[in-house]
């Protein structure tokens, strides 16, 4: 797979370190986003790109928390695909992941780019994950570079260490 190179890579990621946490569930879609994200970061000359695979989307926030807590990464990307079914399970999963990623990003001061997609069907997944012109993995990488540069350029500081007890829990 190759990302559409007519879209400019608007930022140079030299010196920046990134991590990508990607679900192994729905690999036919997640792998498309992962390849596109990795390609954008590589073409942007990122200093490093660490890729970790987890069983499913639910496991993504806990791994991202551990990565963010190290202070080693300038940006972290979450990639996964949740396809709606006949029950509310996908909605619960999507909300839980979104809330967890937001809390971790705010608490750690590390930009976390959320591309755990919740889609209605396989056609929507294909359009967002396998397209060369509209690949959400590529978009996530561009956004991660932009946010990492903003945080670096503005001198935003990262907290020393994150603890589970520091994360607020919704009542």
C-alpha positions as CSV (number, residue, x, y, z in Angstrom):
1,X,0.0,0.0,0.0
2,X,1.2,3.5,-0.8
3,X,-0.2,6.7,0.5
4,X,-1.3,9.3,-2.0
5,X,1.7,11.6,-2.2
6,X,-0.1,14.4,-3.9
7,X,-1.2,15.5,-0.4
8,X,1.8,17.4,1.0
9,X,3.5,16.1,4.1
10,X,3.3,19.5,5.7
11,X,5.6,18.9,8.7
12,X,9.1,17.6,9.0
13,X,9.2,15.1,12.0
14,X,13.0,15.0,12.4
15,X,13.8,14.4,16.0
16,X,10.3,13.4,17.0
17,X,9.4,10.0,18.4
18,X,6.1,8.3,17.9
19,X,4.3,5.2,19.0
20,X,1.3,3.5,17.3
21,X,-0.9,1.1,19.2
22,X,-3.0,-0.9,16.8
23,X,-5.7,-3.6,17.3
24,X,-5.3,-7.0,15.9
25,X,-9.1,-7.3,15.6
26,X,-10.5,-6.5,12.1
27,X,-6.9,-6.7,10.7
28,X,-8.1,-6.3,7.1
29,X,-8.9,-2.7,8.0
30,X,-6.6,-1.9,10.8
31,X,-3.5,-3.0,8.9
32,X,-4.4,-0.6,6.1
33,X,-4.4,2.3,8.5
34,X,-1.2,1.1,10.2
35,X,0.7,0.9,6.9
36,X,-0.5,4.3,5.9
37,X,0.4,5.9,9.3
38,X,3.8,4.2,9.3
39,X,4.5,5.4,5.8
40,X,3.7,9.1,6.6
41,X,5.8,9.1,9.7
42,X,8.7,7.4,7.8
43,X,8.5,9.9,4.9
44,X,8.4,12.7,7.4
45,X,11.7,11.5,8.8
46,X,10.5,10.7,12.3
47,X,13.3,9.8,14.7
48,X,11.5,6.6,15.7
49,X,8.2,4.8,15.3
50,X,7.4,2.0,17.8
51,X,4.5,-0.2,16.8
52,X,2.6,-2.3,19.4
53,X,-0.3,-4.6,18.5
54,X,-3.0,-5.5,21.0
55,X,-5.8,-8.1,20.8
56,X,-8.7,-5.7,20.4
57,X,-9.7,-2.0,20.7
58,X,-10.5,-2.3,24.4
59,X,-6.8,-3.0,25.2
60,X,-5.5,0.1,23.4
61,X,-5.9,2.7,26.2
62,X,-4.1,0.7,28.8
63,X,-1.1,0.2,26.5
64,X,-1.1,3.9,25.5
65,X,-1.2,4.9,29.2
66,X,2.0,2.9,29.8
67,X,3.7,4.4,26.7
68,X,2.7,7.9,27.6
69,X,3.9,7.4,31.2
70,X,7.4,6.7,29.9
71,X,7.9,10.2,28.6
72,X,9.7,8.8,25.5
73,X,7.1,9.7,22.9
74,X,6.2,13.0,21.3
75,X,2.9,11.6,19.9
76,X,1.0,8.4,20.2
77,X,-1.6,7.1,17.7
78,X,-4.4,4.7,18.5
79,X,-5.7,2.6,15.6
80,X,-8.6,0.2,15.6
81,X,-11.9,-0.6,13.9
82,X,-15.2,-1.4,15.7
83,X,-18.0,-2.5,13.4
84,X,-21.5,-2.0,14.8
85,X,-23.6,-5.1,15.4
86,X,-27.1,-5.8,16.6
87,X,-26.4,-4.9,20.2
88,X,-25.2,-1.8,22.0
89,X,-21.8,-3.4,22.6
90,X,-20.0,-1.4,19.9
91,X,-21.3,1.9,21.3
92,X,-20.2,1.0,24.8
93,X,-16.8,0.1,23.6
94,X,-16.4,3.2,21.5
95,X,-17.4,5.5,24.3
96,X,-15.1,3.8,26.8
97,X,-12.1,4.0,24.5
98,X,-12.7,7.6,23.6
99,X,-13.1,8.6,27.2
100,X,-10.0,6.7,28.3
101,X,-7.8,8.1,25.5
102,X,-8.9,11.7,26.3
103,X,-8.2,11.3,30.0
104,X,-4.8,9.9,29.4
105,X,-3.8,12.6,26.9
106,X,-5.0,15.4,29.3
107,X,-3.2,13.8,32.3
108,X,0.1,13.0,30.6
109,X,0.4,16.0,28.3
110,X,1.2,13.6,25.4
111,X,-0.8,14.2,22.2
112,X,-2.8,11.0,21.6
113,X,-4.5,10.8,18.2
114,X,-7.7,8.7,18.3
115,X,-8.4,6.7,15.2
116,X,-10.3,3.8,16.8
117,X,-13.1,4.0,14.3
118,X,-16.6,2.9,15.0
119,X,-18.3,2.3,11.7
120,X,-21.7,1.0,10.7
121,X,-20.6,-1.6,8.1
122,X,-17.6,-3.0,6.2
123,X,-18.1,-0.5,3.3
124,X,-17.5,2.4,5.7
125,X,-14.5,0.6,7.1
126,X,-13.1,0.1,3.6
127,X,-13.6,3.7,2.7
128,X,-11.7,5.0,5.8
129,X,-9.0,2.3,6.1
130,X,-8.1,1.1,2.7
131,X,-8.5,4.2,0.5
132,X,-5.4,5.9,-0.7
133,X,-7.1,9.3,-0.7
134,X,-9.0,9.2,2.6
135,X,-7.0,6.9,4.8
136,X,-7.5,7.7,8.5
137,X,-4.2,6.2,9.4
138,X,-2.4,8.7,7.2
139,X,-4.5,11.5,8.6
140,X,-3.7,10.3,12.2
141,X,0.0,10.5,11.4
142,X,-0.2,14.0,9.9
143,X,-2.2,15.1,13.0
144,X,0.3,13.5,15.4
145,X,3.2,15.2,13.7
146,X,1.4,18.6,13.9
147,X,0.5,18.2,17.5
148,X,3.9,17.0,18.6
149,X,5.5,20.0,16.9
150,X,3.0,22.3,18.5
151,X,3.7,20.9,22.0
152,X,7.4,21.0,21.4
153,X,7.4,24.5,19.9
154,X,5.2,25.9,22.7
155,X,7.3,24.2,25.4
156,X,4.4,22.4,26.8
157,X,5.6,20.3,29.7
158,X,4.8,16.6,30.4
159,X,4.0,15.5,34.0
160,X,6.7,13.4,35.6
161,X,4.7,10.1,36.1
162,X,1.2,8.9,35.6
163,X,-0.6,6.8,38.1
164,X,-3.9,4.9,37.7
165,X,-5.3,6.7,40.8
166,X,-4.7,10.1,39.1
167,X,-7.2,9.3,36.3
168,X,-10.6,10.6,37.2
169,X,-13.4,8.1,37.1
170,X,-16.9,9.0,35.8
171,X,-19.5,8.7,38.6
